[in-house]
Amino acid sequence: MCFKFFFLLLFLFVLTPKINFSQCCSSGSPLGVTSNTGMVDKGIFRVSTAFRYNFSEGYLEGTKPVSNYGLLSSSNYFFQGIVLNYGINYKLSSELEFGYFYAKNQYLRLLPGQYLRCRGLSNATMIVKYGLLNSVSAGIEVSLGTGVKFPFTFKPKFSNNVELPADIQPSTQAFGAVGVMTIKKEFSKIKFTSVFNSRFEYNLTNSSNYHYGSRLSSSLIFIKRINNNWAFSLITRFDFLSHDQNMGKELINTGSKTIVVAPQLRYILNKKWYLIATFENPVYRNMNGKQITYRYSYTFGLLREFKL
């Protein structure tokens, strides 16, 4: 069975380079796990972590289902993200985010019961945010940020001496750039907040001559505080992923446009700990070429702020 599995890997990755597994579980830190919005007050140190499970199944060509196709029956991942924020002054705040994939699994349709698995650190990101506007009386905050992505390793992961597919790798193995923007409006009288958050990521080509596509993610978030302990949020997010490139050639079966709706519950414990639960469901998926598609994910997070 081991030799059978090895030769299947060899066939998939060496003899058929034009076939790719598609972007079922992208490399780097998954959005919605480690991304915070807005600024942090001066002297405040914020620590947050979140655990995310993501599941993908079924192929789409554009928006149409494709049956009896593809190398995979399904895929999933288990990820933990960590974000550290610090308010430098009233205009600047810093952010460091990183995470670990405990498992990225791809289940092979051609060999039922067999799967590929990879684990490891994701890319880390360092961002500096500048507050363009922060009016407490008007309840408006506008901030811009820029930063750099960097990997913890420049070497890809292997299985049985065969390099694993790009989309199951835990990181991009390359540097990149990040830009973020947040517009926040608070309506204190009705305990309601609206947030627009946008993030753009660009990746450089790694040592395997693989270039992960750029990502633009924009979210509209509505937050309603129910009482002093509970709050409910409704998140609508648009994700755009451009094509990947391998050896300078654009890969047809990569890149997508997705709209996700995510209800979220937040509970404040002892006025110190924030417990957060989120369920994501894609309501629109438009895949480039033919790709296995994202079905749902859920996230459980914990946040705490400290005055330094």
C-alpha positions as CSV (number, residue, x, y, z in Angstrom):
1,M,0.0,0.0,0.0
2,C,2.9,2.4,0.8
3,F,4.5,1.8,-2.6
4,K,1.1,2.2,-4.3
5,F,0.6,5.5,-2.5
6,F,4.1,6.7,-3.4
7,F,3.7,5.9,-7.1
8,L,0.4,7.8,-7.1
9,L,2.1,10.8,-5.7
10,L,4.9,10.5,-8.3
11,F,2.2,10.2,-11.1
12,L,0.3,13.2,-9.8
13,F,3.2,15.6,-9.2
14,V,5.9,14.6,-11.6
15,L,4.3,13.0,-14.7
16,T,1.2,15.3,-14.8
17,P,2.4,18.8,-14.0
18,K,-0.5,20.4,-15.9
19,I,-3.0,19.0,-13.3
20,N,-3.1,20.9,-10.1
21,F,-5.1,20.3,-6.9
22,S,-6.6,23.8,-6.9
23,Q,-6.8,26.3,-4.1
24,C,-8.8,24.2,-1.7
25,C,-6.9,25.5,1.3
26,S,-4.7,28.5,0.6
27,S,-1.3,28.9,2.2
28,G,-0.6,31.5,4.8
29,S,-2.9,32.7,7.6
30,P,-6.5,32.2,6.8
31,L,-8.5,35.5,6.7
32,G,-11.0,35.9,9.4
33,V,-8.9,34.1,12.0
34,T,-6.0,36.5,12.7
35,S,-7.2,39.8,11.2
36,N,-8.3,42.5,13.7
37,T,-9.9,45.7,12.6
38,G,-8.8,49.3,13.5
39,M,-6.5,50.8,15.9
40,V,-5.4,49.9,19.5
41,D,-5.3,52.7,22.1
42,K,-2.0,54.0,23.3
43,G,-0.3,51.7,25.8
44,I,-2.7,48.8,25.2
45,F,-1.3,45.4,24.5
46,R,-3.9,43.1,22.9
47,V,-3.5,39.3,22.7
48,S,-5.9,37.2,20.7
49,T,-5.9,33.6,19.4
50,A,-8.5,31.7,17.3
51,F,-8.9,28.1,16.3
52,R,-10.4,27.5,12.8
53,Y,-11.7,24.4,11.1
54,N,-12.3,24.6,7.3
55,F,-14.0,22.1,5.0
56,S,-14.0,21.9,1.2
57,E,-15.9,19.4,-1.0
58,G,-17.2,19.2,-4.6
59,Y,-15.8,20.8,-7.8
60,L,-17.0,23.9,-9.5
61,E,-16.2,25.2,-13.0
62,G,-17.0,28.9,-12.6
63,T,-20.3,28.7,-10.7
64,K,-21.4,25.3,-12.1
65,P,-20.9,22.0,-10.2
66,V,-18.7,19.4,-11.9
67,S,-19.4,15.7,-11.1
68,N,-17.1,12.7,-11.2
69,Y,-14.0,15.0,-11.6
70,G,-10.8,15.8,-9.9
71,L,-8.1,14.2,-7.8
72,L,-9.7,15.0,-4.5
73,S,-12.9,13.9,-2.8
74,S,-12.6,16.6,0.0
75,S,-10.1,18.6,2.0
76,N,-9.9,20.3,5.4
77,Y,-7.6,22.1,7.7
78,F,-7.2,22.8,11.4
79,F,-5.5,26.1,12.1
80,Q,-4.6,28.3,15.1
81,G,-3.9,32.0,14.6
82,I,-2.3,34.4,17.0
83,V,-2.3,38.2,16.9
84,L,-0.3,40.6,19.1
85,N,-1.3,44.3,18.9
86,Y,0.2,47.3,20.7
87,G,-0.8,51.0,20.7
88,I,2.4,52.9,20.2
89,N,0.7,56.3,20.5
90,Y,-2.6,57.9,19.5
91,K,-1.8,57.8,15.8
92,L,0.2,54.5,15.5
93,S,-0.3,50.9,16.4
94,S,1.5,47.8,15.5
95,E,0.4,44.2,14.8
96,L,2.2,40.9,14.6
97,E,0.2,37.9,13.4
98,F,1.2,34.3,12.8
99,G,-0.3,30.8,13.1
100,Y,0.1,27.1,12.8
101,F,-1.6,24.5,10.7
102,Y,-2.1,21.4,12.9
103,A,-3.2,19.6,9.8
104,K,-4.0,20.3,6.2
105,N,-5.6,17.2,4.7
106,Q,-6.4,16.3,1.1
107,Y,-8.5,13.1,0.6
108,L,-7.7,11.4,-2.7
109,R,-10.7,10.3,-4.8
110,L,-8.7,7.8,-6.8
111,L,-7.6,6.0,-3.6
112,P,-10.4,5.9,-1.1
113,G,-9.1,6.0,2.5
114,Q,-5.8,7.6,1.4
115,Y,-4.9,11.2,2.0
116,L,-2.1,13.8,1.9
117,R,-1.3,15.6,5.1
118,C,0.9,18.6,5.9
119,R,1.4,20.7,9.0
120,G,3.6,23.6,10.0
121,L,3.8,27.4,10.6
122,S,2.1,29.8,8.3
123,N,3.5,33.1,7.2
124,A,3.9,35.8,9.8
125,T,2.8,39.4,9.1
126,M,4.1,42.6,10.7
127,I,1.8,45.6,10.1
128,V,2.0,49.3,11.2
129,K,-1.3,51.2,11.2
130,Y,-1.8,54.9,11.1
131,G,-5.0,56.6,12.4
132,L,-6.1,59.1,9.7
133,L,-9.2,60.1,11.7
134,N,-10.4,59.2,15.2
135,S,-13.3,61.3,16.4
136,V,-14.8,60.1,19.7
137,S,-17.6,62.6,19.6
138,A,-18.6,61.6,16.0
139,G,-17.8,57.9,16.6
140,I,-15.7,57.7,13.5
141,E,-12.4,56.0,13.0
142,V,-10.4,55.7,9.8
143,S,-7.0,53.9,9.6
144,L,-4.5,52.7,7.0
145,G,-1.8,50.2,7.5
146,T,1.1,48.5,5.6
147,G,3.3,45.7,6.4
148,V,5.4,42.7,5.3
149,K,4.8,39.0,5.1
150,F,7.6,36.6,5.8
151,P,7.9,32.8,6.1
152,F,9.5,30.8,8.9
153,T,11.1,28.6,6.2
154,F,11.9,29.0,2.5
155,K,11.8,25.2,1.9
156,P,8.6,23.4,0.9
157,K,7.2,20.3,2.6
158,F,7.8,16.8,1.2
159,S,6.1,13.4,1.5
160,N,8.0,10.2,0.5
161,N,10.6,12.5,-1.1
162,V,8.0,14.1,-3.3
163,E,7.2,17.8,-2.9
164,L,3.6,18.3,-1.8
165,P,1.2,20.4,-3.8
166,A,1.4,24.2,-3.4
167,D,-2.1,24.6,-1.9
168,I,-1.4,22.2,0.9
169,Q,1.8,23.9,2.0
170,P,1.5,25.7,5.3
171,S,3.2,28.9,4.0
172,T,4.1,30.6,0.7
173,Q,7.9,30.1,1.5
174,A,8.4,33.7,0.2
175,F,8.2,37.3,1.4
176,G,5.2,39.4,0.6
177,A,3.5,42.8,1.2
178,V,0.2,43.7,3.0
179,G,-2.0,46.7,2.9
180,V,-5.0,47.3,5.2
181,M,-7.8,49.9,5.6
182,T,-10.5,50.2,8.2
183,I,-13.4,52.6,8.4
184,K,-15.5,52.3,11.6
185,K,-18.7,54.2,12.6
186,E,-20.2,53.8,16.0
187,F,-23.8,54.7,17.0
188,S,-23.5,54.7,20.8
189,K,-27.1,55.5,21.5
190,I,-28.4,52.3,19.9
191,K,-25.3,50.2,20.7
192,F,-24.6,49.6,17.1
193,T,-21.3,49.7,15.1
194,S,-20.6,49.3,11.4
195,V,-17.1,48.5,10.1
196,F,-15.6,48.3,6.6
197,N,-12.4,46.4,6.5
198,S,-10.2,45.8,3.5
199,R,-6.9,43.9,3.1
200,F,-4.6,43.3,0.1
201,E,-1.8,40.7,0.0
202,Y,0.9,40.3,-2.6
203,N,3.4,37.4,-2.6
204,L,6.8,37.1,-4.2
205,T,8.0,34.1,-6.0
206,N,9.4,31.3,-3.8
207,S,12.5,29.1,-4.3
208,S,10.4,26.5,-6.2
209,N,9.6,29.2,-8.8
210,Y,6.0,29.2,-7.6
211,H,4.1,32.5,-7.2
212,Y,1.0,32.4,-5.1
213,G,-1.7,34.8,-6.4
214,S,-2.6,38.1,-4.8
215,R,-5.6,38.3,-2.5
216,L,-8.1,41.2,-1.9
217,S,-10.5,40.7,0.9
218,S,-13.1,43.3,1.9
219,S,-15.6,43.0,4.7
220,L,-18.7,44.8,5.8
221,I,-19.4,44.1,9.5
222,F,-22.5,45.1,11.5
223,I,-22.2,44.7,15.3
224,K,-25.1,45.0,17.8
225,R,-24.3,45.0,21.5
226,I,-27.2,43.1,23.2
227,N,-26.1,43.9,26.7
228,N,-22.9,44.4,28.8
229,N,-21.8,40.8,28.1
230,W,-23.2,39.8,24.7
231,A,-22.8,41.1,21.2
232,F,-23.9,39.8,17.8
233,S,-22.1,40.5,14.5
234,L,-23.0,39.8,10.9
235,I,-20.0,39.7,8.6
236,T,-20.2,39.9,4.8
237,R,-16.9,39.3,3.1
238,F,-15.8,39.4,-0.6
239,D,-12.6,37.5,-1.4
240,F,-10.8,37.8,-4.7
241,L,-7.8,35.5,-5.5
242,S,-5.8,36.0,-8.6
243,H,-4.2,33.1,-10.6
244,D,-1.1,31.4,-9.2
245,Q,2.0,31.0,-11.5
246,N,4.4,28.1,-11.7
247,M,7.7,28.6,-13.5
248,G,6.2,31.9,-14.8
249,K,3.2,30.2,-16.4
250,E,-0.3,31.1,-15.1
251,L,-2.2,28.1,-13.7
252,I,-5.8,28.0,-15.0
253,N,-7.3,26.1,-12.1
254,T,-6.4,28.7,-9.5
255,G,-8.0,31.9,-8.3
256,S,-11.5,32.6,-7.4
257,K,-14.2,35.1,-6.3
258,T,-16.2,34.3,-3.2
259,I,-18.8,36.0,-1.0
260,V,-19.1,34.7,2.5
261,V,-21.7,35.5,5.2
262,A,-20.6,34.9,8.8
263,P,-22.7,35.3,11.9
264,Q,-20.6,35.8,15.1
265,L,-21.4,35.8,18.8
266,R,-19.1,37.5,21.4
267,Y,-19.3,37.1,25.1
268,I,-17.3,39.2,27.7
269,L,-16.2,37.3,30.7
270,N,-15.4,39.2,33.9
271,K,-15.0,42.4,31.8
272,K,-11.6,41.1,30.7
273,W,-11.9,38.1,28.4
274,Y,-13.6,38.1,25.1
275,L,-14.9,34.8,23.8
276,I,-15.8,34.7,20.1
277,A,-17.6,32.1,18.0
278,T,-18.0,32.5,14.2
279,F,-19.6,30.3,11.5
280,E,-18.8,31.0,7.8
281,N,-20.9,30.0,4.9
282,P,-20.1,30.9,1.3
283,V,-23.2,32.2,-0.6
284,Y,-21.4,32.8,-3.9
285,R,-18.4,31.0,-5.4
286,N,-17.0,31.6,-8.8
287,M,-13.9,29.5,-9.5
288,N,-11.3,29.9,-12.2
289,G,-11.2,26.7,-14.2
290,K,-12.2,23.6,-12.2
291,Q,-11.5,23.6,-8.5
292,I,-12.6,21.9,-5.3
293,T,-14.7,24.4,-3.4
294,Y,-14.9,25.8,0.1
295,R,-18.1,24.7,1.9
296,Y,-18.0,26.1,5.5
297,S,-15.8,26.9,8.4
298,Y,-16.1,27.7,12.1
299,T,-13.9,29.6,14.4
300,F,-13.5,29.9,18.2
301,G,-11.5,32.8,19.5
302,L,-10.2,34.3,22.7
303,L,-9.1,37.9,23.3
304,R,-7.6,39.9,26.2
305,E,-6.3,43.4,26.5
306,F,-3.6,44.6,29.0
307,K,-2.6,48.1,30.0
308,L,1.1,48.6,29.9
